[in-house]
Amino acid sequence: ALRPPLSQNDLHQLDDAARDLLTSVQQLGTFRHANTWLTSAELDDITTQHGALTYIVTGDGGSIRVRINPTTQTVLFPTDEHRPEPVLGTATTHDTGVGIPPHGWAVHWNVSG
């Protein structure tokens, strides 16, 4: 753990944004612990689109595509045929691609093996 556990009083004092951030950190921590191959994985590709960042991480256990949107508008990405569905984050899937909302993020798992 990177921080001491929060007390119930601490949790009640969090605003919605802080609660959402804590939930994201917990989801990512759980994902990382379940996918130990990430400790030796390598960064393959970094791109930007309309102010949003995309990167791919690959290793012996598979690969993930991470998308982060720090902007104030939703960014639509084309569907990745190898990683079509987000497994974590705030993305929404559409017929035309994947939308990452403002200040949102998504992790897409490699489903092609």
C-alpha positions in Angstrom: 0.0 0.0 0.0 1.2 3.5 -0.8 -0.8 5.2 1.9 -2.3 4.2 5.3 -5.9 3.1 5.1 -8.5 5.8 5.2 -10.8 5.9 8.2 -14.6 6.0 7.8 -14.4 9.7 8.9 -11.8 10.3 6.2 -14.0 8.7 3.5 -17.0 10.8 4.6 -15.0 14.0 4.1 -14.1 13.2 0.5 -15.9 15.2 -2.2 -17.2 13.4 -5.3 -14.0 14.1 -7.4 -11.8 12.7 -4.6 -14.0 9.6 -4.2 -13.9 9.0 -8.0 -10.1 9.3 -7.9 -9.8 6.9 -5.0 -12.0 4.4 -6.8 -9.8 4.7 -9.9 -6.6 4.1 -7.9 -8.2 1.1 -6.2 -9.3 -0.4 -9.6 -5.8 0.2 -11.1 -4.1 -1.4 -8.0 -6.3 -4.4 -8.3 -5.7 -4.7 -12.0 -1.9 -4.4 -11.5 -1.9 -7.1 -8.7 -3.9 -9.4 -11.0 -1.4 -8.9 -13.9 2.0 -9.3 -12.5 3.5 -9.4 -16.0 3.1 -5.6 -16.0 6.2 -5.2 -13.8 8.4 -6.3 -16.7 6.3 -5.0 -19.6 7.6 -2.4 -22.0 6.1 0.7 -23.4 5.6 0.1 -27.2 3.9 3.2 -28.5 2.8 6.7 -27.4 0.5 8.9 -29.5 -1.7 11.9 -29.0 -5.1 12.7 -30.5 -7.0 15.9 -29.9 -5.0 16.4 -26.6 -5.6 12.9 -25.3 -2.7 10.5 -24.7 -2.6 6.8 -25.8 0.1 4.3 -25.0 0.5 0.6 -25.4 2.3 -1.6 -22.9 3.3 -5.2 -23.9 4.8 -8.0 -22.0 4.8 -11.8 -21.6 1.3 -11.8 -20.3 -0.3 -9.7 -23.0 -0.8 -6.1 -23.9 -2.9 -3.2 -22.9 -3.8 0.1 -24.5 -4.2 3.0 -22.1 -6.0 6.2 -23.1 -6.1 9.3 -20.9 -8.1 12.4 -21.7 -7.0 15.5 -19.7 -9.1 17.8 -21.9 -12.5 19.3 -21.2 -14.2 17.6 -24.2 -14.9 13.9 -25.0 -12.3 12.4 -27.4 -13.5 9.7 -29.8 -10.9 7.1 -30.8 -11.3 4.4 -33.5 -12.1 0.9 -32.3 -8.9 -1.1 -31.7 -9.7 -4.6 -33.3 -7.2 -6.3 -30.9 -8.5 -4.5 -27.8 -12.1 -3.5 -28.6 -13.6 -3.3 -25.1 -12.4 -1.2 -22.2 -11.9 -3.3 -19.1 -11.4 -0.4 -16.7 -12.1 3.3 -16.7 -14.6 5.7 -17.9 -14.8 5.0 -21.6 -18.0 4.4 -23.6 -18.2 2.3 -26.7 -20.0 3.4 -29.8 -20.5 2.0 -33.3 -17.9 4.5 -34.5 -15.3 4.0 -31.8 -14.5 4.5 -28.1 -15.3 7.8 -26.3 -13.1 8.9 -23.4 -15.0 11.6 -21.5 -13.3 14.8 -20.2 -10.6 14.0 -17.6 -11.4 10.3 -18.2 -9.3 7.2 -18.9 -9.6 3.7 -20.1 -7.6 0.4 -20.1 -8.2 -1.9 -23.0 -7.0 -5.5 -22.7 -5.6 -7.5 -25.6 -8.3 -10.0 -26.6 -6.4 -11.5 -29.5 -4.0 -13.5 -27.3 
